[in-house]
Amino acid sequence: MTDAANATASLSEITQEEIFAGHLGGKLSVELTAPLDTQRDLSIAYTPGVAKVSLAIAEDEALCKRYTWTDRLVVVVSDGTAVLGLGDIGPRGSLPVMEGKAALFKKFAGLNSIPIVLDTKDVDEIVETVIRLRPSFGAVNLEDISAPRCFEIEQRLIEALDCPVMHDDQHGTAIVVLAALNGAAKVQGRAIDDMKVVVSGAGAAGVACTNILLAAGVKDVIVLDSKGIVNTERGDLNAVKAELAQRTNPRGLAGGAAEALAGADVFLGLSAGTIAEELISSMAPESIVFAMSNPNPEIHPDVAHKYAAIVATGRSDFPNQINNVLAFPGVFKGALDAGARRITEGMKIAAADAILSVVADEIAPDKIVPSPLDPRVAPAVAEAVAAAARAEGVA
């Protein structure tokens, strides 16, 4: 039985009772790194010994990195407004997802992480709250915050804080998409800069994927939103889309998905919508389809395979799973290892290259990226990200 078949079988066997049992009491706990078995231990870890360490940090705040966990602590911050494919389910509803994210940081990168969910949708309040919490952490993973608010929140925090900040729904997705597209191009012996790419969705992930593809050299990118092709002739675009229109659609196309996909090489689905079979059939020969909406891809992989040479999804029960866990643990570990003040576009591209390097000798139409469970990925990404941070002078 193939890996995909095994995944499908295991998923079909999971019961609701098992799922809820797996979350009972939450998925996180705090573990001690120092003994607390004797009176002496207590005197060292807490009073009176701890006072000496506190006074030393008060005199030299740089010592906080050495004598507390903040230097290796990632906070996962959300307001619960764009959770998975569930939408705005609120901060409490988002907590199981944020706990899961923190657990993945620990599992794949060995980083401590805690979820912080905020009971506000106000951009100013979110930014101000995270800024005030800065002494408690070493990096910020923004998660499941709706667009376009997420763009402003991330940018303002990057400018205000002296530590790595990344909205994973944007950049984690973009990093893995770039790795997957490079993998597909390698299988086909093509260059991505010659490809015509259609990005369906102009939200957080769609904008970030477009940006990283342009930065990586793709010249012809067309972005679709719910009203059609994002172009400079439209008067209904928000500021983010209007700026995107200036840098995409070089052929000046207008219309909708039919006009965008005719002769296209790549379809990248990030919209939670559906795409008709006949539109995929209109793409160029040997086309590439990344149908990434969860839990229901924009087009079923079996249908897409009738026309496309390579198909990927965001699901674990089909080959070529484009999963953010391939990126974010290693990205944050590399940034923290290097002492980076921010996460740059170059660091993201380095992460994508590192992901692909793990399967360079195993590349195939049904293996354009590693498995999300591949233990080689996070160390490779961390090393590449740290090196890029040092090379770009942000370390």
C-alpha positions in Angstrom: 0.0 0.0 0.0 1.3 3.5 -0.9 2.0 6.2 1.7 -1.0 8.1 0.3 -3.2 5.0 0.7 -2.0 4.5 4.2 -2.7 8.1 5.1 -6.2 7.8 3.6 -6.9 4.6 5.6 -5.7 6.0 8.8 -7.7 9.2 8.4 -10.9 7.2 7.6 -10.4 5.2 10.8 -10.2 8.2 13.2 -13.3 8.6 15.3 -14.8 11.7 16.8 -14.1 10.2 20.2 -10.4 9.8 19.4 -10.2 13.4 18.2 -11.7 14.9 21.3 -9.7 12.5 23.6 -6.5 13.8 21.9 -7.3 17.3 22.9 -8.6 16.6 26.5 -7.0 19.1 28.8 -5.1 20.7 26.0 -2.0 19.6 24.1 0.7 21.5 26.0 2.4 21.4 29.4 5.4 23.1 31.0 8.5 21.0 31.8 11.2 21.8 34.3 14.8 22.2 33.2 16.2 22.5 36.7 15.7 20.1 39.6 13.3 21.0 42.4 13.7 18.0 44.7 15.5 19.5 47.7 15.5 22.6 49.8 18.8 23.5 48.2 17.2 23.2 44.7 14.4 25.5 45.8 16.9 28.1 47.1 18.7 28.1 43.8 15.7 28.0 41.5 13.5 30.4 43.5 14.1 32.5 46.6 16.6 33.6 47.7 18.9 32.6 44.9 16.8 33.8 42.1 17.1 37.4 43.4 20.7 37.5 42.4 19.8 36.6 38.8 17.0 39.1 38.7 19.3 41.9 39.9 21.9 41.0 37.4 19.4 41.2 34.6 18.1 44.5 35.9 21.6 45.9 35.6 22.2 44.3 32.2 19.1 43.4 30.2 21.1 41.4 27.7 21.5 38.7 30.3 17.8 37.9 30.0 18.6 35.9 26.9 21.0 33.7 28.8 19.2 33.2 32.1 15.5 33.0 31.0 13.7 31.1 28.3 12.7 34.2 26.3 15.5 34.0 23.7 14.0 30.7 22.5 10.3 31.3 23.1 7.9 31.9 20.3 4.5 33.3 21.0 1.7 32.2 18.7 -0.7 35.2 18.5 -4.2 35.1 17.1 -7.5 36.8 17.3 -9.4 33.8 15.9 -10.7 35.6 12.8 -9.5 33.3 10.1 -9.0 29.9 11.6 -8.3 27.1 9.1 -11.3 27.0 6.8 -13.6 27.7 9.7 -13.5 31.5 9.5 -14.1 33.8 12.4 -14.7 31.5 15.3 -13.2 33.7 18.0 -10.2 33.5 20.3 -11.4 30.7 22.4 -12.4 28.6 19.4 -9.0 29.2 17.9 -7.1 27.9 21.0 -6.9 24.2 19.9 -5.3 25.3 16.7 -2.8 27.6 18.4 -1.9 24.9 20.9 -1.3 22.6 18.0 1.0 25.1 16.4 3.0 25.5 19.6 3.2 21.7 19.8 4.7 21.6 16.3 7.3 24.1 17.2 8.5 21.9 20.0 8.3 18.6 18.0 10.1 19.8 14.9 12.4 22.6 16.0 12.8 22.0 19.8 11.5 25.5 20.4 9.3 26.5 23.4 6.1 28.2 22.3 2.9 29.4 23.9 -0.4 30.4 22.4 -1.7 33.9 23.1 -5.3 34.6 21.9 -6.6 38.1 22.0 -10.2 39.1 22.6 -10.2 42.0 20.2 -10.2 42.6 16.5 -8.9 46.1 16.8 -5.6 46.5 14.9 -4.2 49.1 17.3 -5.1 47.0 20.4 -3.5 43.9 19.0 -0.3 45.7 18.0 -0.1 47.5 21.3 -0.7 44.3 23.3 2.1 42.4 21.6 4.5 45.3 21.9 3.8 45.4 25.7 4.5 41.7 26.0 7.8 41.9 24.2 10.0 41.3 27.3 8.4 37.8 27.6 9.3 36.3 24.2 11.9 36.0 21.5 9.8 35.8 18.3 6.2 36.3 17.2 4.2 33.8 15.0 1.0 35.6 13.9 -1.7 33.1 13.1 -5.2 33.0 11.6 -5.7 36.7 11.5 -8.0 37.8 8.7 -7.0 39.9 5.7 -6.5 42.8 5.1 -5.9 43.5 8.8 -3.2 40.9 9.0 -1.0 42.9 6.6 -1.0 46.0 8.7 -0.6 44.1 12.0 2.4 42.2 10.7 4.1 45.3 9.2 3.6 47.4 12.3 5.0 44.7 14.6 8.0 44.2 12.3 8.7 47.9 12.5 8.1 48.1 16.3 9.9 45.0 17.5 13.5 44.0 17.4 12.8 40.3 17.0 11.5 38.0 14.2 7.8 38.4 13.4 6.0 36.3 10.7 2.4 35.8 9.8 2.6 32.1 9.0 -0.6 32.0 7.0 1.1 34.3 4.6 4.7 33.4 4.5 4.8 29.8 5.7 2.4 29.0 2.9 4.4 31.0 0.4 7.7 29.3 1.3 6.3 25.8 0.8 4.6 26.8 -2.4 7.8 28.1 -3.8 9.6 24.9 -2.8 6.9 22.8 -4.4 6.9 24.8 -7.6 10.7 24.6 -7.8 10.3 20.8 -7.3 7.7 20.5 -10.0 9.9 22.6 -12.4 12.9 20.3 -11.6 10.8 17.2 -12.4 9.8 18.7 -15.7 13.2 20.2 -16.5 11.7 23.7 -16.7 12.5 27.1 -15.2 9.9 28.9 -13.1 10.7 32.2 -14.6 9.2 31.0 -17.9 5.9 29.9 -16.3 2.5 31.6 -16.5 1.1 31.3 -13.0 -2.5 32.0 -11.9 -3.0 32.6 -8.2 -6.7 32.1 -7.1 -7.2 34.1 -4.0 -6.0 37.6 -3.0 -6.1 37.1 0.8 -3.2 36.6 3.2 -1.8 33.5 1.5 -2.5 34.7 -2.1 -0.7 38.0 -1.6 2.3 36.4 0.1 2.6 33.6 -2.5 2.5 36.2 -5.3 5.2 38.2 -3.6 7.6 35.3 -3.1 7.0 34.0 -6.7 7.8 37.4 -8.1 10.9 37.7 -5.8 12.0 34.2 -7.0 11.9 35.3 -10.7 8.4 34.4 -12.0 7.5 37.1 -14.4 3.9 36.3 -15.4 1.6 36.1 -12.4 -2.1 36.7 -12.6 -4.1 37.0 -9.4 -7.8 36.3 -9.1 -10.2 37.4 -6.4 -13.9 36.8 -6.1 -14.6 39.4 -8.8 -12.1 38.3 -11.3 -8.6 39.2 -12.5 -6.9 41.8 -10.3 -5.8 44.5 -12.7 -5.2 48.2 -12.8 -8.5 49.0 -14.6 -10.6 47.9 -11.6 -11.9 50.6 -9.3 -13.1 48.2 -6.5 -9.7 47.1 -5.2 -8.5 47.7 -1.6 -5.0 49.2 -1.1 -3.3 45.8 -0.9 -4.9 44.6 -4.2 -4.3 47.9 -6.0 -0.6 47.7 -5.2 -0.5 44.1 -6.3 -2.2 45.0 -9.6 0.8 47.2 -10.3 3.2 44.3 -10.2 1.2 41.5 -11.7 -0.8 40.6 -14.9 1.9 41.8 -17.4 -0.3 40.9 -20.4 -3.0 43.2 -19.1 -5.8 40.5 -19.0 -9.3 41.3 -17.9 -12.2 39.0 -17.0 -12.3 36.0 -14.7 -10.8 32.5 -14.2 -11.5 31.4 -17.8 -9.4 34.2 -19.3 -6.7 33.8 -16.7 -6.3 30.0 -17.0 -6.4 29.7 -20.8 -2.8 28.5 -21.6 -1.6 28.9 -18.1 1.2 26.6 -16.8 0.4 26.7 -13.1 -2.9 27.0 -11.1 -2.4 27.9 -7.4 -5.6 27.7 -5.4 -5.8 29.6 -2.2 -9.4 30.8 -2.1 -11.6 28.1 -0.6 -13.6 28.2 -3.8 -14.0 25.7 -6.6 -12.6 25.6 -10.1 -14.4 23.9 -13.0 -12.9 21.0 -14.7 -13.1 22.6 -18.1 -11.0 25.5 -16.9 -8.2 23.2 -15.8 -8.5 21.4 -19.2 -7.8 24.8 -20.9 -4.4 25.1 -19.3 -1.1 24.5 -21.2 0.2 20.9 -21.7 2.1 19.4 -18.8 0.4 21.9 -16.4 0.8 22.1 -12.7 -2.1 22.3 -10.3 -1.8 23.2 -6.6 -5.3 22.9 -5.2 -4.7 23.9 -1.6 -8.0 24.7 0.0 -8.8 22.5 3.0 -10.6 20.3 3.6 -12.0 20.5 0.1 -9.5 21.3 -2.7 -10.6 23.7 -5.4 -10.7 20.6 -7.8 -10.4 17.0 -6.8 -6.9 15.7 -7.5 -8.2 12.8 -9.5 -10.0 15.2 -11.8 -7.1 17.5 -12.0 -4.8 14.6 -13.0 -6.8 14.1 -16.1 -5.2 17.3 -17.5 -2.3 18.2 -15.2 1.1 16.5 -15.0 1.7 17.4 -11.4 -0.9 17.9 -8.7 -0.5 19.0 -5.1 -3.0 19.7 -2.3 -2.9 20.8 1.3 -4.2 17.5 2.5 -2.3 14.6 4.0 -4.2 11.9 2.2 -2.9 12.8 -1.3 0.7 12.9 -2.6 2.5 16.3 -2.6 1.1 17.8 0.6 2.0 21.5 0.7 2.0 21.9 4.5 3.3 24.9 6.5 5.0 22.7 9.0 7.7 22.2 6.4 8.6 25.8 6.8 7.8 27.6 10.1 9.6 25.5 12.7 12.9 25.8 10.8 12.4 29.4 9.8 12.0 30.5 13.4 14.7 28.2 14.7 17.1 29.6 12.1 16.2 33.2 12.8 16.6 32.7 16.6 19.9 30.8 16.1 21.3 33.7 14.2 19.9 36.3 16.5 18.0 37.8 13.6 16.1 41.0 14.1 13.6 40.2 11.4 12.7 37.6 8.7 13.6 38.8 5.3 12.5 37.8 1.8 15.9 36.3 1.2 15.6 34.2 4.4 12.2 32.9 3.1 13.6 32.0 -0.3 16.6 30.2 1.4 14.0 28.2 3.4 12.2 27.2 0.2 15.5 26.1 -1.3 16.4 24.1 1.8 13.0 22.3 1.8 13.6 21.2 -1.8 17.2 20.2 -1.1 16.0 17.5 1.3 14.4 15.5 -1.5 16.7 16.6 -4.3 17.8 13.0 -5.1 14.2 11.6 -4.6 12.3 14.1 -6.7 9.4 12.7 -8.6 5.9 13.8 -9.9 4.4 12.6 -6.7 7.2 13.8 -4.4 8.0 17.4 -5.2 8.4 18.3 -1.5 9.3 16.2 1.5 6.8 14.7 3.9 5.7 17.1 6.7 7.0 14.4 9.1 10.5 14.2 7.5 12.9 14.9 10.4 15.6 16.3 8.0 13.5 19.3 7.0 13.6 21.6 10.0 17.4 21.4 10.6 18.1 22.0 6.9 15.7 25.0 6.9 17.1 26.4 10.1 20.7 26.2 8.8 19.8 27.9 5.6 17.7 30.6 7.2 20.5 31.4 9.7 23.1 31.6 7.0 20.8 34.0 5.0 20.2 36.2 8.0 24.0 36.6 8.5 24.6 37.2 4.8 21.9 39.9 4.8 23.2 41.6 7.9 20.0 41.2 10.0 21.7 38.8 12.5 
